[in-house]
Amino acid sequence: MALFIGHGMLENYSREINIEDTEKLEYIIEFLKIPENLKEHVIFIRNHSKLDKDDLIKNEDEVHFYIIPFGG
């Protein structure tokens, strides 16, 4: 199972996801059901590296996600 860990206000979207082979992060983001108004402000990190939507996720992965501050 791939482990997705939300931090801060995203904690409620944390979950374990069973992935058959590999899956694009873009698809998994939809599965996490993060509200549309927040999606563009969330970053996903695996092994200290920022992920892009086209990056592949597999069952052994642990991915952390955070809201990035914006505005000013």
N, C-alpha and C positions, 0 to 999 in steps of 0.2 A: 504494500500500500504506500502511496505517496502521501506525505504529511504536509498539509498546508496550515501554517500558523499565522493568524492575523494578530497584529499588535495594536494597542490603543483601542480606538472605537471600532476596529475591524475584527476584534477578538471573536465576536459572535459568528463570523464567517469561517472560522477555523474548522478543518475537518480532515479526515483521512479519505483518500480516493483510490479505489482499485483501478489500475490502468492495465489493459490487456498487454500491449507491447510498448508503444510510446504514443504520446498525444501532444499536440501543440498546446502551448500555454493559453493561446487565444480561446480554445474550446473549453479549457478548464476554468478560465475566468467566468465564462457564462454559467458553468455548473455551480460555481461558488455563490451565485446570485447576489453579488455586490451591486448596490443600487447604481443605476446609470449615471446619476449626478456625481458619484464618487470615482467611478472607474478610471477616468482620465487623470486622477490625482493619486493613483496607487502605484507603487513600485513593488516588484517581486524580486527577491534575492535568493540565490542558491549558491552555497559555498563561497560567500563573500563577493559574488558577482551579480550585477543587475541582469535580469532576464528581459528579452524582447518577446513580443507576442508570438513570433515564429519559432522560438526555442522549444525543443522537445523535452517532455517530462516523462520519467519512467517511475516504476513502483518504488525504487530504492531512494528516491529524492525526498529531501526535506526543504521546503520552500517557505520563506518568511515573507509576509507582505505588510507594507506600511503606507500610511497616508503621507504624502509630501506636502509641506506647507506651501501656500500660494497666496497671492494678494500682497497688499502692502500699503 
